């Protein structure tokens, strides 16, 4: 099993890494430099990719080596994959030799047993890099550090590569995060969840950046609360990181929304376990910062795409509303750019590395109980708090409505985390009711936030004051006419029964 961290850096910072005193202090031997070229193979219908495998042949010191990597996972930035590697006599895979390396692991033997696989294999792309390799001894942990600089090529199209890999040869996975944090003090780095093969396949498929929703979480029936904690936190981090590139490089508002939801889910998850495993204050502060950066951009997206549309679609609206939308669009783009810069910042990288290091620590005491018992206790507490918040809702106090929405959201997230431990109609009814509550109260909150944003625009654009005041008045009237039926919401929540 290969265990490694992947980090990106600017080519301009390569010399800083090559001369880093931390590397010199821990190197067991001088750096090795190689020119490597690897061909990656698959079928035209991407059989290996569809089964979570990658196959390459690379020449190393005059010998052809074939490598297949498959399965595994990426958790809090740590890549774990099965790896089988051995020499071949040609720049093309030898499937028979590969089967011998795989041994009795039937799942991967079945992948190689596909009809006419040998005949259908073809080279899809080439990865060519200059590699610098160090063998490090870090506090008793054997780590291989690699700097790769080069490109991925397919049919004349190139994608640059400039990355660091920290592979654990022997020792504690937490040492990878700790060492990366020390490197980052002098060399700007970014954590990467995408390996070279995945980037090569993206070049083949010419896939763009699309929003990624939270993936379903399956907890084993005999899982402990400690097992559930790690699985849930990793699920939240994956939700965040899978939308990272799309927020940086794209302009789809949904990708930013999904990343923000991922941060909210992470904060809710941390709160579930804070009694036994409190998040370090500095780390929690960084998570709050990230949510704030994404939230600021998301608020403008909602104003632009949803809230102001009510005015545009209304007969009698002033012609200046189009100018107002242009101002809102400019503000939304600026906030989106700020969110992207936050993700490119060293603070964000430090957040992810620190989170990964913290999660690699031994399971804290107090989480030995079955996950089912823990979930039952947590859900009872959240349900009680939700009913209490709902009882205190007051139309004249928007904050009380907002607090109820937050309580519904946290109860929903918790039940989604633990849903595999439950089942039946009660589960579906509970989740459906909480989603409906969030939607009704969320629409009300959008109008409250819209008024705040319009006041900000008013302070920045005196010439648009009349149009902004008109929009504020219209939306305030809309808020009054569309006040959610708080009584009906209370009744629906009180009728709920925990699954």
Secondary structure as GFF3:
##gff-version 3
##sequence-region A 1 499
A	DSSP	beta_strand	2	8	.	.	.	ID=ss1
A	DSSP	three_ten_helix	11	13	.	.	.	ID=ss2
A	DSSP	alpha_helix	14	18	.	.	.	ID=ss3
A	DSSP	alpha_helix	21	26	.	.	.	ID=ss4
A	DSSP	beta_strand	32	42	.	.	.	ID=ss5
A	DSSP	alpha_helix	47	50	.	.	.	ID=ss6
A	DSSP	beta_strand	53	60	.	.	.	ID=ss7
A	DSSP	beta_strand	63	75	.	.	.	ID=ss8
A	DSSP	beta_strand	78	88	.	.	.	ID=ss9
A	DSSP	alpha_helix	95	102	.	.	.	ID=ss10
A	DSSP	alpha_helix	106	112	.	.	.	ID=ss11
A	DSSP	alpha_helix	117	120	.	.	.	ID=ss12
A	DSSP	beta_strand	122	138	.	.	.	ID=ss13
A	DSSP	beta_strand	141	154	.	.	.	ID=ss14
A	DSSP	beta_strand	157	170	.	.	.	ID=ss15
A	DSSP	alpha_helix	174	184	.	.	.	ID=ss16
A	DSSP	beta_strand	190	192	.	.	.	ID=ss17
A	DSSP	alpha_helix	196	205	.	.	.	ID=ss18
A	DSSP	alpha_helix	225	241	.	.	.	ID=ss19
A	DSSP	alpha_helix	244	249	.	.	.	ID=ss20
A	DSSP	alpha_helix	253	272	.	.	.	ID=ss21
A	DSSP	alpha_helix	281	302	.	.	.	ID=ss22
A	DSSP	pi_helix	303	307	.	.	.	ID=ss23
A	DSSP	alpha_helix	309	312	.	.	.	ID=ss24
A	DSSP	alpha_helix	320	344	.	.	.	ID=ss25
A	DSSP	alpha_helix	346	359	.	.	.	ID=ss26
A	DSSP	alpha_helix	371	391	.	.	.	ID=ss27
A	DSSP	alpha_helix	398	418	.	.	.	ID=ss28
A	DSSP	three_ten_helix	419	421	.	.	.	ID=ss29
A	DSSP	alpha_helix	425	460	.	.	.	ID=ss30
A	DSSP	three_ten_helix	462	464	.	.	.	ID=ss31
A	DSSP	alpha_helix	465	481	.	.	.	ID=ss32
A	DSSP	alpha_helix	486	494	.	.	.	ID=ss33
###
